[in-house]
Amino acid sequence: MHDFRYVAGQLFCEEISVESLVKKHGSPLYVYSQRTLTSHYQRLDAALSELDHSICYAMKSNSNIAVMHTLAKLGSGFDVVSEGELRRVIAAGGDASKCVFAGVGKTEQEIRYALDQGIYAFNVESEPELERINRVAGKLKKKAPIAVRVNPNVDANTHAKITTGTYENKFGIAFEEVEAVYARAAKLKNLHLRGVQMHIGSQLTEVAPFATAVRKMQALVEKLKSKYAFEFFSIGGGLGIVYEGALVSGAAAWWKRPEAREILTPSSYAQTLVPLLKGLGLRVLIEPGRFISGNAGILVTRVEYVKRTGKKNFVIVDAAMNDLLRPAFYDAYHEIVPLRKKRGATLSTDVVGPICESSDYFCKDRPLPKLGEGDYIALLSAGAYGSAMGSTYNSRSLAAEVLVNGKKSALVRTRQELETIWRYESLATWQQPR
Ligand SMILES: *Cc1c(COP(=O)(O)O)cnc(C)c1O
């Protein structure tokens, strides 16, 4: 599941002590395990081997170009949601012809760029978008490959902010309207109806909602396939990962029992879904983000202060919600462990950042070992929607990032220099510098 574990009381990423990395590169620091990324990709790939399939990694979860390069080398395509992301794919050595372009707000410029780069398909989220893609493709004298994103109206049973497949959401086209939309799309001359797509939500912890959605889609997909000679069916991403209890204790090498701490294993996912998909005779795409990157990264931070109030024990660290927004944004749980294993009693603790917001916290009233100034702790499972959602709120620089590969490590994002935070700002013409 991941390659972070204690070795002789010290947290290691693969063959390297995390403390040695933070001493070298400073704090806060994201640390990614290449072996974990690779294993997640390969295990999914292997589980789907019975199908003609491709994996389009949802790069919005972690778009560091070194992370992406690791996956591109393994043959991964990418699920992109902006021109910036597609440019990153190319910068990372990926292949636009393996990419799908999602999102409800694609601009004309983005469509033009993606067509020029030879995108595999646009996942279209509305009728006006179909018309826009048709128009832009016409100007470029190209045929734009498209798939309609179907909203199957299946409840994914996950956090409201990451549910996408019900009619409460802005995403996709309602199941009942899909046939009519394809019929209209078929009349637009510059479109190539290449497939159909769905994505029901994120952090799904059971295979059942996926199965419900695929079953609901089966007959429709078969019908559309025979009508329009489809090539693919994308079933989206959303595979959930373990957040609570993410650290495997004991020395057993994780890759011997990778499923031990997974809630949704590639094999259970495949066992249920492959039989439903096999008969369709289509290439199956999946768009996992979190499953690949989530447990492959941690955020390391230094304890700056311990502050005891009448009610609380606050541990104030040098990372904040600008580095890892998930607790503030989704009430997300991240396991917190010290880099040096501690013995002794635990203490009910709030770990908080220095930002001037009450929501700037990483945990509340959690039993943690007694921590003191200068201790380093790691927030686990921070590889997805961590650094990627980073901001410079409070004029804090974006954290540094390190990729580990066995005994090797490399800085893959330099800590942002403070001056660059306001580089694109200027005084108004009527103002004078002091
Ligand atoms: C976010 C997203 C994904 C990836 O979701 P994960 O939960 O990270 O797997 C896949 N497809 C689409 C369309 C998305 O918006």
The ligand as an ORCA input file, in Angstrom:
! r2SCAN-3c Opt
* xyz 0 1
  C     -11.224     14.058     -9.585
  C     -11.589     13.191    -10.714
  C     -11.050     11.915    -10.827
  C     -10.154     11.317     -9.780
  O     -10.746     11.138     -8.562
  P      -9.991     10.279     -7.437
  O     -10.945     10.187     -6.347
  O      -8.765     11.032     -7.062
  O      -9.667      8.957     -8.043
  C     -11.358     11.166    -11.942
  N     -12.177     11.647    -12.902
  C     -12.722     12.871    -12.845
  C     -13.592     13.338    -13.934
  C     -12.458     13.681    -11.747
  O     -13.023     14.888    -11.665
*
